[in-house]
Amino acid sequence: MRPSPPSYLRLLALPLSRPVNPSTPPPPFLLHAVRQSLVSPTADDSQPKTRQYLNRAIGKAADLWAGLGKADGGWKRKTYDLGERMMDRIEYEEWALKAIDPALAPKLLSSRSSSSDLPSKPAQGGQPEKEVELLYPPSLLQDEQALVKALKEQLDHREPHHRSAMWRCLLLSPLTWPFAIIPIVPKFVYTLVSCQFALLTVSLPSLPLFYVLWRAWSHFRAWKASQYLSSLIGSPSLRLLPSKELDEIYSAASSSDLLLSLDRVPKLVKRFGMDTEEQKELERAVGQSEARLKQATEARQADKKQD
């Protein structure tokens, strides 16, 4: 008998910056899934064999990529640094979504489920069955209905965006195949719609193909996660919970419009038991949020000058 997947998932709504227009609540926020809540001893065994093999292959590729970062200079280090800069440009929303694997997340209860289908007692480990917790700081996200509405609007945009981007990458990937037979690739700039790649002279001509396929896989994961979260909205499985811990982390007064700053990231990591990858994703979100806030502020100032 195949083990059941984990029945518990914790999501964090992390406000990033103050809204440019104060009359449009809530502030922009990052929906972050705590990885620890998705992990169980039997999580991998609960998936189909093909999915297990794919996860192992992805893990192996991640280890190989990390190995490039340990090189002391040379083309390996340059390739790694270039790849990391490219990853930093991927939208933080995509990173957050593709971290949620519906195969490992709880199966959602239907809104038509009878009371007998609802969990009556905690499962092993003290966590309620089939439950998804969405924690938020009540001092910054006071209106739960506005929070859910904003989340739905995000997902309504993200689902078709990632689906179409996935197909673009897959359809354009054959154009990268000729590079696989070239022994050395000269420096060039490679641009394909949403898949942008700049490659230095290296002896790995298959990197463009790997990158485009990886982007397709990334968009696929984000697409499936957005479908799962869209189903979550309105489901009895979703529980919105105000968090005193998040309020404490955000409590320090700041004159800046940036609510989630780099100095608050380590506090989140420590409080919710996040790993190094999660910390890196939060730092990416902070950097991108700061850039977007700057662009929005400059655009608003330009509009005022025109008036």
C-alpha positions in Angstrom: 0.0 0.0 0.0 1.4 3.4 -1.0 1.9 5.8 1.9 -0.2 8.9 1.9 1.4 12.3 1.3 1.8 14.8 4.1 -1.5 16.3 5.3 -0.2 19.6 6.5 1.2 22.7 4.7 2.2 26.1 6.2 2.1 29.2 4.0 3.4 32.7 5.0 2.0 35.9 3.6 5.0 38.2 3.9 4.3 41.9 3.1 7.2 43.2 1.0 6.6 47.0 0.7 4.0 49.6 1.4 1.4 50.1 -1.3 2.3 52.9 -3.8 -1.4 53.9 -3.6 -2.4 53.8 0.1 -6.1 53.5 -1.0 -5.4 50.1 -2.5 -4.9 47.5 0.3 -3.3 45.1 1.0 0.4 45.8 0.5 2.3 43.6 -2.0 3.1 40.3 -0.3 5.1 37.2 -0.9 3.3 33.8 -0.5 6.1 31.6 0.9 5.6 27.8 1.6 7.7 26.6 4.5 9.6 23.6 3.1 9.7 21.9 6.5 5.9 21.4 6.4 6.2 19.6 3.0 8.7 17.1 4.2 7.9 13.7 5.6 9.9 10.4 5.8 7.6 8.8 3.2 7.1 11.8 0.9 9.2 10.5 -1.9 7.8 6.9 -1.6 4.2 8.3 -2.0 4.9 9.5 -5.6 4.8 7.5 -8.8 8.1 5.9 -9.9 8.6 8.2 -12.8 8.2 11.2 -10.5 10.7 9.7 -8.1 13.3 9.2 -10.9 12.7 12.8 -12.1 13.2 14.2 -8.6 16.4 12.2 -8.2 17.7 13.5 -11.6 16.9 17.1 -10.6 18.7 16.6 -7.3 21.7 15.2 -9.1 21.7 18.2 -11.5 21.5 20.5 -8.5 24.5 18.9 -6.9 26.5 19.2 -10.1 25.6 22.8 -10.4 26.6 23.5 -6.8 29.9 21.8 -7.6 30.6 24.4 -10.3 30.3 27.1 -7.6 33.1 25.4 -5.6 35.6 25.8 -8.4 38.5 28.2 -7.9 38.1 30.5 -10.9 38.1 29.2 -14.5 35.2 28.6 -16.8 33.3 26.6 -14.2 33.2 29.4 -11.7 32.3 32.0 -14.4 29.5 29.8 -15.7 28.2 29.4 -12.1 28.3 33.1 -11.3 26.6 33.9 -14.6 23.8 31.3 -13.9 23.3 32.7 -10.4 22.9 36.2 -11.8 20.3 34.9 -14.3 18.4 33.1 -11.5 18.3 36.3 -9.5 16.4 37.9 -12.4 13.7 35.3 -12.3 10.6 36.7 -10.7 10.2 35.9 -7.0 6.6 34.9 -7.6 7.8 32.0 -9.8 10.4 30.9 -7.2 7.7 30.9 -4.5 5.2 29.0 -6.6 7.4 26.3 -8.0 8.5 25.4 -4.5 5.0 24.1 -3.8 4.7 20.6 -5.1 1.0 19.6 -5.2 2.1 15.9 -5.1 3.5 16.6 -1.6 0.9 19.0 -0.4 -2.3 18.0 1.4 -5.3 16.8 -0.7 -7.8 19.5 -0.5 -11.3 19.0 0.9 -14.1 20.0 -1.4 -16.4 22.9 -0.3 -19.2 20.3 -0.7 -17.6 17.8 1.7 -19.9 16.7 4.5 -19.0 17.3 8.1 -18.0 13.6 8.3 -15.2 14.3 5.8 -13.7 17.1 8.0 -10.8 16.2 10.3 -12.1 15.6 13.8 -8.8 15.0 15.5 -5.1 15.8 14.9 -3.1 13.4 12.9 0.2 11.8 14.0 2.6 14.5 15.0 0.0 16.8 16.3 -1.0 18.4 13.0 -4.6 18.5 11.8 -5.4 16.4 8.7 -5.8 17.9 5.3 -5.0 21.4 6.5 -3.3 24.4 4.9 -2.4 27.2 7.2 -1.9 30.7 5.9 -0.1 32.8 8.5 -0.1 36.6 8.1 0.9 39.7 10.3 -2.4 41.2 11.4 -0.8 44.7 11.9 -0.1 44.9 8.2 -2.7 42.7 6.7 -5.8 43.5 8.7 -8.5 42.5 6.2 -8.6 38.7 5.5 -11.1 39.1 2.6 -8.7 41.6 1.0 -5.8 39.2 1.5 -7.7 36.3 -0.2 -8.9 38.6 -3.0 -5.3 39.8 -3.7 -4.1 36.2 -3.7 -6.8 35.2 -6.1 -5.8 38.0 -8.5 -2.2 37.0 -8.4 -3.1 33.4 -9.2 -5.5 34.4 -12.0 -2.5 36.1 -13.6 0.2 33.6 -12.8 -1.6 30.4 -14.0 -2.0 31.4 -17.7 1.4 33.2 -17.7 3.4 30.1 -16.6 1.4 27.8 -18.8 2.2 29.9 -22.0 5.8 30.5 -20.9 6.3 26.8 -20.5 5.1 26.1 -24.0 7.2 28.8 -25.5 10.3 27.4 -23.9 9.5 23.9 -25.1 8.6 25.0 -28.6 11.8 27.0 -28.9 14.1 24.5 -27.4 14.8 22.7 -30.7 16.6 25.8 -31.8 19.3 25.2 -29.2 20.0 21.6 -30.4 22.6 22.6 -33.1 24.8 24.0 -30.3 25.1 20.5 -28.9 27.3 19.4 -31.8 29.6 22.5 -31.7 32.7 21.7 -29.6 33.3 25.2 -28.4 30.8 28.0 -28.4 32.0 31.6 -28.8 30.7 34.4 -26.7 27.2 35.2 -27.7 23.9 36.6 -26.5 21.0 34.2 -26.7 17.5 35.7 -26.4 14.2 33.7 -26.8 11.1 35.6 -25.7 11.0 35.0 -21.9 14.1 32.7 -21.9 17.2 34.9 -21.9 20.7 33.5 -21.7 24.2 35.0 -22.0 26.9 32.4 -22.3 30.7 32.9 -22.0 33.2 30.8 -24.0 33.0 27.3 -22.4 33.3 23.8 -23.5 29.7 22.9 -22.5 27.7 23.7 -25.7 24.6 22.0 -24.3 24.1 24.7 -21.6 21.6 26.7 -23.8 19.4 23.6 -24.2 19.7 22.7 -20.5 18.7 26.2 -19.5 15.7 26.4 -21.8 14.4 23.0 -20.7 15.0 24.0 -17.0 13.0 27.1 -17.6 10.2 25.1 -19.1 10.2 22.8 -16.0 10.3 25.8 -13.7 7.2 27.3 -15.4 5.5 23.9 -15.3 6.0 23.6 -11.6 4.7 27.2 -11.0 1.7 26.5 -13.3 0.7 23.4 -11.3 1.2 25.2 -8.0 -1.0 28.1 -9.1 -3.7 25.6 -10.0 -3.4 23.9 -6.6 -3.6 27.3 -4.8 -6.5 28.4 -6.9 -8.4 25.3 -5.7 -7.3 26.0 -2.2 -9.2 29.4 -2.1 -12.7 28.6 -0.9 -11.7 25.2 0.3 -12.4 24.1 3.9 -8.8 23.0 4.0 -7.6 26.7 4.1 -7.2 28.3 7.5 -6.2 32.0 7.8 -4.3 32.6 11.0 -3.0 35.9 12.4 0.6 35.4 13.6 2.1 37.2 16.6 5.5 35.9 15.5 5.3 37.6 12.2 4.0 40.8 13.9 7.1 40.8 16.1 9.4 40.4 13.2 7.7 43.3 11.4 7.3 45.4 14.6 10.5 47.4 14.3 9.6 50.9 13.0 11.1 51.8 9.6 10.9 55.0 7.7 11.5 53.1 4.5 8.6 51.9 2.3 10.3 48.5 2.2 8.6 46.3 4.8 10.6 43.1 4.3 14.3 44.1 4.5 17.4 42.0 4.4 17.9 42.3 8.2 14.5 40.7 8.8 15.2 37.7 6.6 17.5 35.9 9.2 14.7 36.3 11.8 12.2 34.7 9.6 14.6 31.8 8.7 15.3 31.1 12.4 11.7 31.4 13.6 10.2 29.1 11.0 13.1 26.7 10.5 13.9 27.6 6.9 16.8 26.2 5.0 19.5 28.1 3.0 17.6 27.8 -0.3 14.6 29.5 1.4 16.8 32.2 2.7 18.2 32.9 -0.7 14.7 33.1 -2.2 13.6 35.6 0.4 16.7 37.7 -0.3 15.8 37.6 -4.0 12.3 38.8 -3.2 13.6 41.7 -1.1 16.0 42.8 -3.9 13.3 42.6 -6.6 10.7 44.3 -4.4 13.1 47.2 -3.7 13.7 47.6 -7.5 10.0 47.5 -8.3 9.2 50.0 -5.5 11.9 52.3 -6.9 10.4 52.0 -10.5 6.9 52.6 -9.2 8.0 55.7 -7.2 9.9 57.1 -10.2 6.9 56.6 -12.5 4.5 58.3 -10.0 6.9 61.3 -9.7 7.1 61.5 -13.5 3.3 61.5 -13.7 3.1 64.3 -11.2 5.5 66.4 -13.2 3.5 66.0 -16.3 0.4 67.1 -14.5 
